[in-house]
Structure formats: C-alpha cells, structure tokens
Amino acid sequence: MRLFAREDGDSAAPIVFLHGFGSCHGLWRPITGALSPERTIAYDLPGHGASLGWPDAGPAKIAVRAISADLDARGIEKFHLVGHSFGGVVATLLASARPQNVVSLTVLAPGGYGPEINGALLRRYGAAVEPDEIRDCLAAMSGQSSAAPDHAVKVLAEMRRQPGQSEMLARIAAEISRDDRQGVISRETLAALAMPVSVMWGTADPLLPYSQTEGLPSQFSLHTAEGFGHMLPEEAPERVVVVIRRTVG
C-alpha cells in the first residue's frame, strides 16, 4: 500500500505539505494553488482520507516513516516541509531524522512544541461528521473574526463519510490527547535543526496555546498571527503563503 498524495507543479525541490489531525490533502488546495508553478506534494497522512487503511496509523513516528519511504520511492532527495498541527510535529521529526534532505521547514501551530493540548476540543473535532458539526468545530478552533470556508467544510464532510474514518479519528484523538497532554519534542532537538525554520502561530489558538512559542531556538523565525486561532491554513491562507515563500527562498 502507498500513501495517497496529490502532486502539482514542477520544481527541483518540491514543497511537501502535511495536514493536521482530522484533515486531508484537499484543505491545502488554496495554498498549493497560490504557490503554482512550484512543485507541491500534499499527502493524506496515515489513517486519514485516501490513506485511511495504513497499518498501525496514529503515532507521529508511523507517519514520519511512511512519508520518508514514499519520498524515497518517488526518487526525491531534496524537499521543503510544511506541516500544520499534527502535521507540524511529523514535519519536525522528519526534518530531525533527515536533515541532509530537508531544505527548509515551515510549521503552523505545530503539535509537540509544548505539553498542553485541548483534548476535549480535539476529540469533538474528530467526531464531527455532518457539515454543521464540522463548521461549528472549525469555528471553535479559529479566531473570533474567522469564518469556516465552505470548501473546507465540504472536503472534510466528504472525507469523514468514509466507512471507518470516524472510528479511526476517535482512536487517534484519544492517543494524541491522552490525559489532555501531548508528547513534546525537546528544545535541544529543535535547536539542532540547521535548515531555515519558520513557525507561525495564532495568539488566540484554543487548541495549542501560543505560549508554546516561548523558548524556541534563536535561529527560528517566529511569525505571530495576532488574533488568529489554530486553523491557520483556513483562517489566513494568504499569510501562510507569504511565510512559506520567505522560508523556501
């Protein structure tokens, strides 16, 4: 079995997109489209969307190994990484494991940068199937002035109607947010990353608090999204594109 990924554009070192928990490759479309004609590869992570049946899906380390193997199978030696939320921790761990291959790293409200996590909200989001439920959850995870895009609600509703998807998300959510805490990547591991790294975080993030930006390595570029919440790819796609372009160079 291979991971599902949508590939567009043409450039020497592709930009690899890793979505957050409960999401899928389709939510990156406004951003990957804005980056055209750059080569982009947007994955469905193990246990999500067209990669629902991936064995042992759930832990970040499984996703890291799966993405790494797939990039090798595509013959890609150099690549940029962009990860949101759970995809952010996967991207960071992959950059740490393969620093010789990762040209740059951009993470948006990444998991694993601090222990606090709003487990109840995460589990509620994972359980949402109907469009109204999904819209309410997206609003709850966003800043007060942000509205859930219709395309995001449609894409997520289609994904979550797959047989077995809700059960898989419930299992992953329980694992990610056990005791309302999450696993943490050490600051020493982050400091060892030598490639350009950008971190974008909303000050009104209700899922992973903005305070997790404290103590980031000095070489990291922090982009503060004042008043924005957790769903940065949906809330502020234009800002995300600007940050990616600056980091990719």
C-alpha positions in Angstrom: 0.0 0.0 0.0 1.2 3.5 -0.8 0.2 6.8 0.8 -2.1 9.0 -1.2 -0.6 12.3 -2.3 -1.6 14.9 -4.8 1.3 16.3 -6.8 1.2 19.5 -8.8 3.7 21.8 -10.5 7.3 21.4 -11.4 10.5 22.4 -9.5 13.7 20.7 -8.4 12.9 20.5 -4.7 9.2 20.1 -4.0 7.3 21.6 -1.1 5.7 18.7 0.9 2.5 19.5 2.8 1.4 17.6 5.9 -2.0 18.3 7.2 -3.3 18.3 10.8 -5.3 15.7 12.7 -8.7 15.0 11.2 -7.8 16.8 7.9 -6.7 15.7 4.4 -4.7 16.9 1.4 -7.7 18.7 -0.1 -7.6 21.5 2.5 -4.2 22.7 1.2 -5.6 23.4 -2.3 -5.9 27.2 -1.8 -2.3 27.4 -0.7 -0.7 25.0 -3.2 -2.7 26.7 -5.9 -1.3 30.1 -4.9 2.3 28.6 -5.0 1.9 27.4 -8.6 4.0 26.7 -10.6 6.1 25.4 -7.6 6.1 21.6 -7.3 3.9 20.6 -4.4 3.1 17.3 -2.8 0.2 17.2 -0.4 -0.2 13.9 1.5 -3.1 12.2 3.2 -1.4 11.1 6.4 -1.8 7.5 7.7 -5.4 7.0 9.0 -6.8 9.9 7.0 -8.7 10.2 3.7 -7.3 8.0 1.0 -4.6 6.7 3.4 -7.2 5.5 5.9 -6.1 1.9 5.7 -2.4 2.5 6.5 -1.2 -0.2 9.0 -0.8 1.0 12.6 -1.9 4.5 11.8 -1.9 7.0 14.6 1.5 7.8 16.1 3.6 10.6 14.6 6.6 8.2 14.2 4.5 6.0 11.9 3.7 9.0 9.7 7.3 10.0 9.6 8.4 6.6 8.4 5.6 6.5 5.8 6.3 9.9 4.4 10.1 9.2 4.3 9.6 5.9 2.5 7.2 7.5 0.0 9.6 10.3 -0.9 12.3 7.8 -1.4 10.1 5.8 -3.7 9.5 8.9 -5.7 13.2 9.4 -6.0 13.1 12.8 -4.2 16.4 13.7 -2.5 15.8 17.3 -1.5 12.5 18.8 -0.3 10.9 21.5 1.7 8.4 20.6 4.5 5.2 22.4 5.6 3.2 21.0 8.4 0.1 22.1 10.3 -0.8 21.0 13.9 -0.2 17.2 14.0 1.5 17.5 10.6 3.8 20.0 12.2 5.2 17.5 14.6 5.5 15.0 11.8 7.4 17.5 9.7 9.7 18.5 12.6 10.5 14.9 13.4 11.2 14.2 9.7 13.4 17.2 9.4 15.3 16.0 12.5 15.7 12.5 11.1 16.7 13.6 7.6 18.5 17.0 7.9 20.5 16.3 4.8 17.4 16.1 2.7 15.2 18.8 4.2 15.9 22.2 2.6 13.5 24.2 4.8 10.9 23.6 7.5 7.6 25.7 7.9 5.3 24.7 10.8 1.9 26.2 11.5 0.7 25.9 15.1 2.6 22.6 15.4 2.0 19.8 17.8 4.7 18.6 20.1 6.2 22.0 21.0 4.6 22.0 24.4 2.7 19.6 26.6 -0.7 21.5 26.8 -3.5 20.4 24.4 -7.2 21.0 24.5 -8.1 17.3 24.3 -11.9 17.8 24.6 -11.9 20.1 21.6 -9.7 17.8 19.6 -11.9 14.8 20.3 -15.0 16.9 19.4 -13.5 17.8 16.1 -12.5 14.3 15.3 -16.1 13.1 15.9 -17.7 15.7 13.7 -19.2 14.2 10.5 -22.1 16.3 9.4 -21.3 19.7 7.7 -22.9 21.8 10.5 -20.9 19.9 13.1 -17.7 20.4 11.2 -18.4 24.1 10.7 -19.0 24.6 14.4 -15.8 22.8 15.3 -13.7 24.8 12.8 -15.2 28.0 14.2 -14.4 26.8 17.8 -10.8 26.3 16.8 -10.4 29.6 14.9 -10.1 33.2 16.0 -13.3 35.1 16.7 -13.2 37.0 13.4 -12.7 33.9 11.3 -15.4 32.0 9.4 -15.0 28.4 8.3 -14.5 28.3 4.4 -17.3 26.4 2.6 -14.7 24.4 0.6 -13.1 23.2 3.9 -16.4 22.0 5.3 -17.2 20.2 2.0 -13.9 18.5 1.8 -13.9 17.3 5.4 -17.5 16.1 5.2 -16.7 14.0 2.1 -13.7 12.5 3.8 -15.4 11.7 7.1 -18.3 9.8 5.4 -15.9 7.0 4.5 -16.6 3.8 6.4 -14.3 3.5 9.3 -13.0 7.1 9.2 -14.8 8.3 12.3 -13.6 5.3 14.3 -10.0 5.8 13.2 -10.1 9.5 14.1 -11.6 8.7 17.6 -8.7 6.3 18.2 -6.0 8.7 17.0 -7.5 11.6 19.0 -7.5 9.5 22.2 -3.9 8.7 21.6 -2.7 12.2 20.8 -4.5 13.8 23.8 -4.2 11.2 26.5 -4.8 12.9 29.9 -5.1 16.2 27.9 -1.3 16.2 27.4 0.8 15.6 24.3 4.3 14.3 23.7 6.9 17.0 23.4 9.9 17.5 21.1 12.8 18.7 23.2 14.1 22.2 22.7 17.6 20.5 22.2 16.2 18.6 19.3 14.7 21.7 17.8 18.0 23.7 18.3 19.9 21.1 16.3 17.8 21.8 13.2 20.2 23.7 10.9 17.9 24.3 7.9 15.8 27.5 7.8 12.8 27.1 10.1 9.7 29.2 10.3 7.0 28.9 13.0 3.6 30.6 12.5 1.2 30.6 15.5 -2.1 32.4 16.3 -2.3 34.3 19.5 -5.9 33.1 20.0 -5.2 29.4 19.4 -7.6 27.5 21.6 -6.1 24.0 20.9 -2.4 24.6 21.3 -1.6 27.7 23.3 0.6 30.5 21.8 2.7 30.3 24.9 4.3 27.2 23.4 6.4 29.5 21.3 8.4 30.5 24.4 12.0 29.3 24.4 12.1 28.5 20.7 15.7 28.3 19.3 17.0 31.8 18.4 17.6 30.8 14.8 13.9 30.0 14.3 11.8 32.7 12.6 8.6 33.2 14.5 5.6 34.7 12.7 2.9 35.8 15.1 -0.7 35.8 13.8 -2.4 38.3 16.1 -6.0 37.3 16.9 -6.0 34.2 14.8 -6.7 30.7 16.1 -5.5 27.2 15.4 -6.7 26.7 11.8 -4.2 28.9 10.1 -4.4 27.3 6.6 -8.1 28.1 6.5 -8.1 31.3 8.5 -5.1 33.0 6.9 -4.1 31.3 3.7 -2.6 34.4 2.2 -0.4 34.9 5.3 0.6 31.3 5.2 1.7 31.6 1.6 3.8 34.6 2.4 5.6 32.7 5.2 6.2 29.7 3.0 7.7 31.8 0.2 10.0 33.5 2.6 11.2 30.3 4.1 11.6 28.4 0.9 13.6 31.3 -0.5 
